Amino acid sequence: MRRPLALGMFIALAFWAGCSQTEQKACVRGECPNCICAKPVLRHVVLFKFKDGTTPEQVKRIEQAFAELPGKIKEIARFEWGTDVSPEGKAQGLTHCFLLTFRTEADRDAYLPHPAHKEFGSIVGPHLDKVCVVDYWTRR
């Protein structure tokens, strides 16, 4: 009894993996109808420069608080972030980049006044020297 069940699970897993690869290839070509990348999306880019004296512990708390927003705000379709590693030296002190993806302007507009976003603002605000925000629609 276990052998047919295991074989069935293996076949299902193999099929799922195959579909996943197919969807990934279609996604790269912009042909995946159910994927977020099948249509233009709204990107919300946020860049931070922290005030002198902001401790590494405070920066880590800010990073964690920002990374928690997708779990609190359903309109955020995707989220990623990182720190500047450019060798060009043109970041003007901006060290952190956060990229949020929204499906619609209405989703972005719901995010901006959301209580969790406002709470995050109260955490990061006292430590910011400079912030830059750019929104754009992706183009293929």
DSSP file (Angstrom, degrees, kcal/mol; ACC not computed):
  #  RESIDUE AA STRUCTURE BP1 BP2  ACC     N-H-->O    O-->H-N    N-H-->O    O-->H-N    TCO  KAPPA ALPHA  PHI   PSI    X-CA   Y-CA   Z-CA
    1    1 A M     >        0   0    0      0, 0.0     4,-1.4     0, 0.0     5,-0.1   0.000 360.0 360.0 360.0 -37.5    0.0    0.0    0.0
    2    2 A R  H  >  +     0   0    0      1,-0.2     4,-3.0     2,-0.2     5,-0.2   0.878 360.0  60.2 -68.0 -36.8    2.8    2.4    0.8
    3    3 A R  H  > S+     0   0    0      1,-0.2     4,-2.6     2,-0.2     5,-0.2   0.930 106.0  44.6 -61.9 -48.8    4.6    1.8   -2.5
    4    4 A P  H  > S+     0   0    0      0, 0.0     4,-2.6     0, 0.0    -1,-0.2   0.892 115.0  50.3 -62.4 -37.1    1.7    3.1   -4.7
    5    5 A L  H  X S+     0   0    0     -4,-1.4     4,-2.5     2,-0.2    -2,-0.2   0.930 112.3  46.1 -65.1 -44.6    1.1    6.0   -2.4
    6    6 A A  H  X S+     0   0    0     -4,-3.0     4,-2.4     2,-0.2    -1,-0.2   0.911 113.5  49.3 -64.2 -41.7    4.8    7.0   -2.5
    7    7 A L  H  X S+     0   0    0     -4,-2.6     4,-2.6    -5,-0.2    -2,-0.2   0.913 111.0  49.9 -63.4 -42.6    4.9    6.5   -6.3
    8    8 A G  H  X S+     0   0    0     -4,-2.6     4,-2.5     1,-0.2    -2,-0.2   0.903 111.1  48.7 -62.2 -41.9    1.8    8.7   -6.6
    9    9 A M  H  X S+     0   0    0     -4,-2.5     4,-2.5     2,-0.2    -1,-0.2   0.897 111.2  51.0 -65.1 -39.3    3.3   11.4   -4.5
   10   10 A F  H  X S+     0   0    0     -4,-2.4     4,-2.7     2,-0.2    -2,-0.2   0.927 111.4  47.0 -63.3 -45.4    6.5   11.2   -6.5
   11   11 A I  H  X S+     0   0    0     -4,-2.6     4,-2.6     2,-0.2    -2,-0.2   0.917 112.9  49.3 -63.0 -43.7    4.6   11.6   -9.8
   12   12 A A  H  X S+     0   0    0     -4,-2.5     4,-2.6     2,-0.2    -2,-0.2   0.916 112.6  47.9 -62.2 -42.9    2.6   14.5   -8.4
   13   13 A L  H  X S+     0   0    0     -4,-2.5     4,-2.7     2,-0.2    -2,-0.2   0.917 111.8  49.4 -64.1 -43.4    5.7   16.2   -7.2
   14   14 A A  H  X S+     0   0    0     -4,-2.7     4,-2.4     2,-0.2    -2,-0.2   0.910 112.1  48.5 -62.5 -42.1    7.4   15.7  -10.5
   15   15 A F  H  X S+     0   0    0     -4,-2.6     4,-2.7     2,-0.2    -2,-0.2   0.927 112.0  49.1 -63.1 -44.9    4.4   17.1  -12.4
   16   16 A W  H  X S+     0   0    0     -4,-2.6     4,-2.5     1,-0.2    -2,-0.2   0.913 111.3  49.4 -61.7 -43.0    4.3   20.1  -10.0
   17   17 A A  H  X S+     0   0    0     -4,-2.7     4,-2.2     2,-0.2    -1,-0.2   0.909 111.3  50.0 -63.8 -40.6    8.0   20.8  -10.5
   18   18 A G  H  X S+     0   0    0     -4,-2.4     4,-2.4     2,-0.2    -2,-0.2   0.915 111.4  48.0 -62.9 -43.3    7.6   20.6  -14.3
   19   19 A C  H  X S+     0   0    0     -4,-2.7     4,-3.1     1,-0.2     5,-0.2   0.905 109.2  54.2 -63.7 -40.0    4.7   23.0  -14.2
   20   20 A S  H  X S+     0   0    0     -4,-2.5     4,-2.4     1,-0.2    -1,-0.2   0.922 110.0  45.9 -61.4 -44.1    6.7   25.3  -12.0
   21   21 A Q  H  X S+     0   0    0     -4,-2.2     4,-2.4     2,-0.2    -1,-0.2   0.902 113.0  50.5 -65.5 -40.5    9.5   25.4  -14.5
   22   22 A T  H  X S+     0   0    0     -4,-2.4     4,-2.5     2,-0.2    -2,-0.2   0.928 111.7  47.6 -62.0 -45.0    7.1   25.9  -17.4
   23   23 A E  H  X S+     0   0    0     -4,-3.1     4,-2.6     1,-0.2    -2,-0.2   0.894 110.1  53.1 -63.8 -38.6    5.4   28.8  -15.6
   24   24 A Q  H  X S+     0   0    0     -4,-2.4     4,-2.1    -5,-0.2    -1,-0.2   0.919 110.4  46.7 -62.9 -42.2    8.8   30.3  -14.8
   25   25 A K  H  X S+     0   0    0     -4,-2.4     4,-1.5     1,-0.2    -2,-0.2   0.906 113.9  47.9 -65.6 -41.0    9.8   30.1  -18.5
   26   26 A A  H  <>S+     0   0    0     -4,-2.5     5,-3.5     1,-0.2     6,-0.6   0.876 109.2  55.0 -65.3 -36.2    6.5   31.6  -19.5
   27   27 A C  H ><5S+     0   0    0     -4,-2.6     3,-1.2     4,-0.2    -2,-0.2   0.915 104.8  52.0 -63.3 -44.1    6.9   34.3  -16.8
   28   28 A V  H 3<5S+     0   0    0     -4,-2.1    -1,-0.2     1,-0.3    -2,-0.2   0.865 112.4  46.4 -60.6 -36.2   10.3   35.3  -18.2
   29   29 A R  T 3<5S-     0   0    0     -4,-1.5    -1,-0.3    -5,-0.1    -2,-0.2   0.502 116.5-115.7 -83.5  -4.5    8.7   35.7  -21.7
   30   30 A G  T < 5S+     0   0    0     -3,-1.2    -3,-0.2    -4,-0.5    -2,-0.1   0.761  86.3 113.7  75.8  25.3    5.8   37.6  -20.2
   31   31 A E      < +     0   0    0     -5,-3.5    -4,-0.2    -6,-0.1    -5,-0.1   0.291  34.0 111.0-112.0   7.9    3.3   34.9  -21.2
   32   32 A C    >   -     0   0    0     -6,-0.6     3,-0.6     1,-0.2     6,-0.2  -0.754  48.8-164.9 -88.8 110.3    2.2   33.6  -17.8
   33   33 A P  T 3  S+     0   0    0      0, 0.0    -1,-0.2     0, 0.0     5,-0.0   0.743  85.2  40.9 -71.3 -22.4   -1.4   34.6  -17.4
   34   34 A N  T 3  S+     0   0    0      4,-0.0     2,-0.2     3,-0.0    -2,-0.0   0.506  94.3  98.1-102.2  -5.1   -1.6   34.0  -13.6
   35   35 A C  S X  S-     0   0    0     -3,-0.6     3,-1.7     1,-0.1     4,-0.3  -0.523  77.9-125.1 -87.2 149.9    1.7   35.4  -12.6
   36   36 A I  G >  S+     0   0    0      1,-0.3     3,-0.8    -2,-0.2    -1,-0.1   0.789 110.5  59.6 -61.7 -26.7    2.2   38.9  -11.2
   37   37 A C  G 3  S+     0   0    0      1,-0.2    -1,-0.3     4,-0.0     4,-0.1   0.493  81.3  84.1 -84.3  -0.2    4.7   39.6  -13.9
   38   38 A A  G <  S+     0   0    0     -3,-1.7    -1,-0.2    -6,-0.2    -2,-0.1   0.734  98.6  34.1 -71.9 -20.9    2.2   38.9  -16.8
   39   39 A K  S <  S-     0   0    0     -3,-0.8    99,-0.1    -4,-0.3   100,-0.0  -0.867 103.5 -82.2-127.4 160.2    1.0   42.5  -16.5
   40   40 A P        -     0   0    0      0, 0.0     2,-0.3     0, 0.0    99,-0.1  -0.355  49.2-160.6 -58.6 144.1    2.7   45.8  -15.7
   41   41 A V        -     0   0    0     -4,-0.1    97,-2.5    95,-0.0     2,-0.6  -0.887  19.8-112.0-126.5 159.6    3.0   46.4  -11.9
   42   42 A L  E     -AB 102 137A   0     60,-2.9    60,-3.0    -2,-0.3     2,-0.4  -0.826  29.5-157.2 -95.3 119.1    3.6   49.4   -9.8
   43   43 A R  E     -AB 101 136A   0     93,-3.3    93,-2.0    -2,-0.6     2,-0.5  -0.782   4.6-162.1 -96.9 140.2    7.0   49.6   -8.1
   44   44 A H  E     -AB 100 135A   0     56,-2.9    56,-2.5    -2,-0.4     2,-0.5  -0.950  10.3-165.9-123.9 105.8    7.5   51.7   -5.0
   45   45 A V  E     -AB  99 134A   0     89,-3.4    89,-2.2    -2,-0.5     2,-0.5  -0.824   4.6-173.0-100.8 127.9   11.2   52.3   -4.4
   46   46 A V  E     -AB  98 133A   0     52,-2.7    52,-2.8    -2,-0.5     2,-0.4  -0.984   0.9-171.0-125.2 124.7   12.3   53.7   -1.0
   47   47 A L  E     -AB  97 132A   0     85,-2.8    85,-2.1    -2,-0.5     2,-0.4  -0.948   6.9-161.4-117.8 135.3   15.9   54.8   -0.3
   48   48 A F  E     -AB  96 131A   0     48,-2.1    47,-2.5    -2,-0.4    48,-1.6  -0.918  16.8-173.1-119.8 141.2   17.2   55.7    3.1
   49   49 A K  E     - B   0 130A   0     81,-2.5    80,-3.1    -2,-0.4    81,-2.0  -0.997  27.5-142.3-121.4 124.5   20.2   57.6    4.5
   50   50 A F  E     - B   0 128A   0     -2,-0.4    78,-0.2    43,-0.3     3,-0.1  -0.557  19.7-102.4 -88.9 151.7   20.4   57.3    8.3
   51   51 A K    >   -     0   0    0     76,-3.1     3,-1.9    -2,-0.2    -1,-0.1  -0.335  45.7 -93.1 -64.7 148.3   21.4   60.1   10.6
   52   52 A D  T 3  S+     0   0    0      1,-0.3    -1,-0.1    -2,-0.0     3,-0.1  -0.388 115.6  36.5 -56.2 140.0   24.9   60.0   12.0
   53   53 A G  T 3  S+     0   0    0      1,-0.3     2,-0.5    -3,-0.1    -1,-0.3   0.310  77.0 136.9  94.3  -9.4   24.7   58.2   15.4
   54   54 A T    <   -     0   0    0     -3,-1.9    -1,-0.3    73,-0.1    -4,-0.1  -0.609  52.7-132.5 -70.2 124.2   22.1   55.7   14.3
   55   55 A T     >  -     0   0    0     -2,-0.5     4,-2.3     1,-0.1     5,-0.2  -0.348  13.6-115.2 -79.4 157.5   23.4   52.5   15.8
   56   56 A P  H  > S+     0   0    0      0, 0.0     4,-2.5     0, 0.0     5,-0.2   0.851 118.8  55.7 -57.1 -34.0   23.6   49.2   13.9
   57   57 A E  H  > S+     0   0    0      2,-0.2     4,-2.1     1,-0.2     5,-0.1   0.901 107.2  48.2 -66.2 -40.6   21.0   47.8   16.3
   58   58 A Q  H  > S+     0   0    0      2,-0.2     4,-2.0     1,-0.2    -1,-0.2   0.901 111.5  50.2 -65.9 -40.8   18.6   50.6   15.4
   59   59 A V  H  X S+     0   0    0     -4,-2.3     4,-2.7     1,-0.2    -2,-0.2   0.923 109.6  51.0 -62.7 -44.0   19.2   50.0   11.7
   60   60 A K  H  X S+     0   0    0     -4,-2.5     4,-2.5     1,-0.2    -2,-0.2   0.900 108.7  51.6 -60.9 -41.0   18.5   46.3   12.2
   61   61 A R  H  X S+     0   0    0     -4,-2.1     4,-2.5     2,-0.2    -1,-0.2   0.897 110.9  48.5 -62.2 -40.6   15.2   47.1   14.0
   62   62 A I  H  X S+     0   0    0     -4,-2.0     4,-2.5     2,-0.2     5,-0.2   0.923 110.6  50.5 -66.2 -44.9   14.2   49.3   11.1
   63   63 A E  H  X S+     0   0    0     -4,-2.7     4,-2.4     1,-0.2    -2,-0.2   0.929 113.1  46.3 -57.6 -45.9   15.1   46.7    8.5
   64   64 A Q  H  X S+     0   0    0     -4,-2.5     4,-1.2     1,-0.2    -2,-0.2   0.910 111.2  51.5 -64.5 -42.7   13.0   44.1   10.4
   65   65 A A  H  X S+     0   0    0     -4,-2.5     4,-0.5     1,-0.2     3,-0.2   0.896 112.1  46.3 -63.5 -39.9   10.1   46.5   10.8
   66   66 A F  H >< S+     0   0    0     -4,-2.5     3,-1.4     1,-0.2    -1,-0.2   0.928 110.0  53.8 -66.9 -43.7   10.0   47.2    7.1
   67   67 A A  H 3< S+     0   0    0     -4,-2.4     4,-0.3     1,-0.3    -1,-0.2   0.716 103.2  58.8 -64.7 -20.6   10.3   43.5    6.2
   68   68 A E  H >X S+     0   0    0     -4,-1.2     3,-0.9    -3,-0.2     4,-0.6   0.652  83.3  84.6 -80.7 -16.6    7.3   42.8    8.4
   69   69 A L  H XX S+     0   0    0     -3,-1.4     4,-2.4    -4,-0.5     3,-1.6   0.870  80.4  59.3 -59.3 -40.7    5.0   45.1    6.4
   70   70 A P  H 34 S+     0   0    0      0, 0.0    -1,-0.2     0, 0.0     6,-0.2   0.832 104.7  52.4 -59.4 -28.6    4.1   42.6    3.7
   71   71 A G  H <4 S+     0   0    0     -3,-0.9    -2,-0.2    -4,-0.3     3,-0.1   0.648 117.4  38.3 -76.9 -15.1    2.7   40.3    6.4
   72   72 A K  H << S+     0   0    0     -3,-1.6     2,-0.6    -4,-0.6    -1,-0.2   0.646 113.8  53.4-106.9 -21.9    0.5   43.2    7.8
   73   73 A I    ><  -     0   0    0     -4,-2.4     3,-1.6    -5,-0.2    -1,-0.2  -0.920  62.5-165.3-123.8 105.2   -0.5   44.9    4.5
   74   74 A K  T 3  S+     0   0    0     -2,-0.6    -1,-0.1     1,-0.3    33,-0.0   0.700  81.7  71.2 -65.6 -20.6   -2.2   42.6    2.0
   75   75 A E  T 3  S+     0   0    0     32,-0.1     2,-0.7    31,-0.1    28,-0.5   0.674  72.8  96.9 -72.3 -16.2   -1.9   45.0   -0.9
   76   76 A I    <   -     0   0    0     -3,-1.6    26,-0.2     1,-0.2     3,-0.1  -0.654  52.2-177.0 -75.8 113.8    1.9   44.5   -1.0
   77   77 A A        +     0   0    0     24,-2.6     2,-0.3    -2,-0.7    25,-0.2   0.865  66.6   2.6 -81.1 -38.1    2.3   41.9   -3.8
   78   78 A R  E     -C  101   0A   0     23,-1.2    23,-2.5     2,-0.0     2,-0.3  -0.979  62.3-169.6-147.2 157.1    6.1   41.6   -3.5
   79   79 A F  E     +C  100   0A   0     -2,-0.3     2,-0.3    21,-0.2    21,-0.2  -0.989  12.8 156.7-149.9 136.5    8.8   43.0   -1.3
   80   80 A E  E     +C   99   0A   0     19,-1.8    19,-3.2    -2,-0.3     2,-0.3  -0.979   9.6 179.4-152.1 160.8   12.6   42.9   -1.4
   81   81 A W  E     +C   98   0A   0     -2,-0.3     2,-0.3    17,-0.2    17,-0.2  -0.987   5.6 162.2-156.8 164.3   15.4   45.0    0.0
   82   82 A G  E     -C   97   0A   0     15,-2.1    15,-2.8    -2,-0.3     2,-0.3  -0.971  33.8 -98.7-168.9 177.3   19.1   45.3    0.2
   83   83 A T  E     -C   96   0A   0     -2,-0.3    13,-0.2    13,-0.2    12,-0.1  -0.792  49.7 -84.7-111.4 156.0   22.0   47.7    1.0
   84   84 A D        +     0   0    0     11,-2.6    -1,-0.1    -2,-0.3    11,-0.0  -0.326  47.0 161.0 -63.0 129.6   24.1   49.6   -1.4
   85   85 A V        +     0   0    0     -2,-0.1    -1,-0.1    -3,-0.0    10,-0.0   0.135  26.6 138.5-129.7  15.3   27.1   47.7   -2.9
   86   86 A S    >   -     0   0    0      1,-0.1     3,-0.6     2,-0.0     5,-0.1  -0.414  45.1-153.3 -68.4 134.7   27.7   49.9   -5.9
   87   87 A P  T 3  S+     0   0    0      0, 0.0    -1,-0.1     0, 0.0    -3,-0.0   0.525  83.0  81.8 -81.3  -5.1   31.4   50.6   -6.7
   88   88 A E  T 3  S-     0   0    0      1,-0.1    -2,-0.0     2,-0.0     0, 0.0   0.753  86.6-141.2 -75.0 -23.6   30.4   53.9   -8.4
   89   89 A G    <   +     0   0    0     -3,-0.6     3,-0.2     1,-0.1    -1,-0.1   0.830  64.9 119.4  69.7  32.0   30.2   55.9   -5.1
   90   90 A K        +     0   0    0      1,-0.1    -1,-0.1     2,-0.1    -2,-0.0   0.155  32.2 105.2-114.0  17.9   27.2   57.9   -6.3
   91   91 A A  S >  S-     0   0    0     -5,-0.1     3,-2.2     1,-0.1    -1,-0.1   0.580  74.9-139.4 -77.9  -8.8   24.7   56.9   -3.6
   92   92 A Q  T 3  S-     0   0    0      1,-0.3     3,-0.1    -3,-0.2    -2,-0.1   0.834  71.2 -51.2  53.9  36.5   24.9   60.2   -1.8
   93   93 A G  T 3  S+     0   0    0      1,-0.3     2,-0.5     2,-0.0   -43,-0.3   0.360 101.3 137.8  85.3  -6.0   24.9   58.5    1.6
   94   94 A L    <   +     0   0    0     -3,-2.2    -1,-0.3     1,-0.2   -45,-0.3  -0.635  21.1 168.9 -73.9 121.8   21.7   56.4    0.8
   95   95 A T        +     0   0    0    -47,-2.5   -11,-2.6    -2,-0.5     2,-0.4   0.706  49.9  56.5-109.6 -25.5   22.5   53.0    2.1
   96   96 A H  E     -AC  48  83A   0    -48,-1.6   -48,-2.1   -13,-0.2     2,-0.4  -0.924  53.9-169.2-121.1 135.9   19.2   51.0    2.0
   97   97 A C  E     -AC  47  82A   0    -15,-2.8   -15,-2.1    -2,-0.4     2,-0.4  -0.988   3.3-173.0-122.8 126.8   16.9   50.3   -0.9
   98   98 A F  E     -AC  46  81A   0    -52,-2.8   -52,-2.7    -2,-0.4     2,-0.5  -0.977   5.8-163.5-118.7 130.0   13.4   48.8   -0.3
   99   99 A L  E     -AC  45  80A   0    -19,-3.2   -19,-1.8    -2,-0.4     2,-0.4  -0.953   6.9-176.4-120.1 115.7   11.3   47.7   -3.3
  100  100 A L  E     -AC  44  79A   0    -56,-2.5   -56,-2.9    -2,-0.5     2,-0.4  -0.892  11.3-151.7-109.5 141.6    7.6   47.1   -2.9
  101  101 A T  E     -AC  43  78A   0    -23,-2.5   -24,-2.6    -2,-0.4   -23,-1.2  -0.945  12.0-175.2-116.3 133.5    5.5   45.9   -5.8
  102  102 A F  E     -A   42   0A   0    -60,-3.0   -60,-2.9    -2,-0.4   -26,-0.1  -0.936  24.9-144.3-123.7 148.5    1.8   46.7   -6.1
  103  103 A R  S    S+     0   0    0    -28,-0.5     2,-0.3    -2,-0.3    -1,-0.1   0.816  84.1  13.3 -78.7 -31.4   -0.7   45.4   -8.7
  104  104 A T  S  > S-     0   0    0    -29,-0.2     4,-1.8   -62,-0.1     5,-0.1  -0.918  72.9-113.4-141.0 162.9   -2.7   48.6   -8.9
  105  105 A E  H  > S+     0   0    0     -2,-0.3     4,-3.1     1,-0.2     5,-0.2   0.868 118.1  59.6 -63.0 -36.0   -2.5   52.3   -7.9
  106  106 A A  H  > S+     0   0    0      2,-0.2     4,-1.7     1,-0.2    -1,-0.2   0.886 103.6  50.7 -61.0 -38.5   -5.4   51.6   -5.5
  107  107 A D  H  > S+     0   0    0      2,-0.2     4,-1.8     1,-0.2    -1,-0.2   0.935 112.6  45.6 -63.7 -45.7   -3.2   49.0   -3.7
  108  108 A R  H  X S+     0   0    0     -4,-1.8     4,-2.0     1,-0.2    -2,-0.2   0.911 111.8  52.3 -61.9 -41.7   -0.4   51.5   -3.4
  109  109 A D  H  < S+     0   0    0     -4,-3.1    -1,-0.2     1,-0.2    -2,-0.2   0.793 108.8  50.2 -67.3 -27.8   -2.9   54.1   -2.2
  110  110 A A  H  < S+     0   0    0     -4,-1.7     4,-0.4    -5,-0.2    -1,-0.2   0.826 109.2  53.2 -75.3 -32.8   -4.2   51.8    0.4
  111  111 A Y  H >< S+     0   0    0     -4,-1.8     3,-1.1     1,-0.2     6,-0.3   0.905  97.8  64.1 -66.8 -43.8   -0.7   51.0    1.6
  112  112 A L  T 3< S+     0   0    0     -4,-2.0    -1,-0.2     1,-0.3    -2,-0.1   0.891 113.0  29.5 -56.2 -48.9    0.3   54.7    2.2
  113  113 A P  T 3  S+     0   0    0      0, 0.0    -1,-0.3     0, 0.0    -2,-0.2   0.424  89.0 131.3 -91.1   4.7   -2.2   55.5    5.0
  114  114 A H    <>  -     0   0    0     -3,-1.1     4,-2.5    -4,-0.4     3,-0.5  -0.265  65.8-125.2 -58.2 138.5   -2.3   52.0    6.4
  115  115 A P  H  > S+     0   0    0      0, 0.0     4,-2.5     0, 0.0     5,-0.2   0.845 110.7  53.7 -55.5 -36.1   -1.8   52.0   10.2
  116  116 A A  H  > S+     0   0    0      2,-0.2     4,-2.1     1,-0.2     5,-0.1   0.882 109.7  47.8 -67.5 -36.2    1.1   49.5    9.9
  117  117 A H  H  > S+     0   0    0     -3,-0.5     4,-2.2    -6,-0.3    -1,-0.2   0.908 112.1  49.5 -68.4 -41.7    2.8   51.8    7.4
  118  118 A K  H  X S+     0   0    0     -4,-2.5     4,-1.5     2,-0.2    -2,-0.2   0.900 109.9  51.3 -62.7 -40.7    2.2   54.8    9.7
  119  119 A E  H  X S+     0   0    0     -4,-2.5     4,-1.1    -5,-0.2     3,-0.2   0.915 108.5  51.4 -62.7 -42.7    3.6   52.8   12.7
  120  120 A F  H >X S+     0   0    0     -4,-2.1     4,-2.6     1,-0.2     3,-0.7   0.910 105.0  57.4 -59.5 -42.0    6.7   52.0   10.7
  121  121 A G  H 3X S+     0   0    0     -4,-2.2     4,-2.6     1,-0.3    -1,-0.2   0.859 103.5  52.6 -56.8 -37.1    7.1   55.7    9.9
  122  122 A S  H 3< S+     0   0    0     -4,-1.5    -1,-0.3    -3,-0.2    -2,-0.2   0.772 111.2  47.7 -72.0 -24.2    7.2   56.4   13.6
  123  123 A I  H << S+     0   0    0     -4,-1.1    -2,-0.2    -3,-0.7    -1,-0.2   0.909 122.2  31.8 -78.6 -45.1   10.0   53.8   14.0
  124  124 A V  H >X S+     0   0    0     -4,-2.6     3,-2.2     1,-0.2     4,-0.6   0.835 101.5  79.2 -83.3 -34.0   12.2   55.0   11.1
  125  125 A G  G >< S+     0   0    0     -4,-2.6     3,-1.4    -5,-0.3    -1,-0.2   0.829  88.5  52.9 -47.8 -49.3   11.4   58.7   11.2
  126  126 A P  G 34 S+     0   0    0      0, 0.0    -1,-0.3     0, 0.0    -2,-0.1   0.678 112.4  47.5 -64.1 -14.2   13.7   59.8   14.0
  127  127 A H  G <4 S+     0   0    0     -3,-2.2   -76,-3.1    -4,-0.2     2,-0.4   0.447  86.8 107.3-106.0  -2.0   16.7   58.1   12.4
  128  128 A L  E <<  +B   50   0A   0     -3,-1.4   -78,-0.2    -4,-0.6     3,-0.1  -0.658  30.6 169.9 -88.9 129.7   16.3   59.4    8.8
  129  129 A D  E    S+     0   0A   0    -80,-3.1     2,-0.3    -2,-0.4   -79,-0.2   0.760  79.6   2.9 -92.9 -39.5   18.7   62.0    7.4
  130  130 A K  E     -B   49   0A   0    -81,-2.0   -81,-2.5   -37,-0.1    -1,-0.4  -0.997  60.9-173.1-149.1 143.3   17.3   61.6    3.9
  131  131 A V  E     -B   48   0A   0     -2,-0.3     2,-0.4   -83,-0.2   -83,-0.2  -0.998   3.2-169.3-136.4 140.5   14.6   59.6    2.1
  132  132 A C  E     -B   47   0A   0    -85,-2.1   -85,-2.8    -2,-0.4     2,-0.4  -0.998   4.6-172.2-129.4 130.3   13.9   59.2   -1.6
  133  133 A V  E     +B   46   0A   0     -2,-0.4     2,-0.4   -87,-0.2   -87,-0.2  -0.988   5.4 176.3-126.6 130.2   10.8   57.6   -3.0
  134  134 A V  E     -B   45   0A   0    -89,-2.2   -89,-3.4    -2,-0.4     2,-0.4  -0.999   8.4-166.2-132.5 130.5   10.1   56.8   -6.6
  135  135 A D  E     +B   44   0A   0     -2,-0.4     2,-0.3   -91,-0.2   -91,-0.2  -0.931  16.7 164.5-112.9 141.4    7.1   55.0   -8.0
  136  136 A Y  E     -B   43   0A   0    -93,-2.0   -93,-3.3    -2,-0.4     2,-0.4  -0.994  35.7-121.2-152.7 152.4    7.0   53.7  -11.6
  137  137 A W  E     -B   42   0A   0     -2,-0.3   -95,-0.2   -95,-0.2     2,-0.1  -0.793  38.0-117.2 -89.4 134.9    5.0   51.3  -13.7
  138  138 A T        -     0   0    0    -97,-2.5     2,-0.4    -2,-0.4    -1,-0.0  -0.369  28.7-157.2 -69.4 152.8    7.0   48.5  -15.2
  139  139 A R              0   0    0    -99,-0.1  -100,-0.0     1,-0.1    -1,-0.0  -0.973 360.0 360.0-131.0 146.1    7.3   48.3  -19.0
  140  140 A R              0   0    0     -2,-0.4    -1,-0.1  -110,-0.0    -2,-0.0   0.374 360.0 360.0-106.8 360.0    8.1   45.4  -21.2
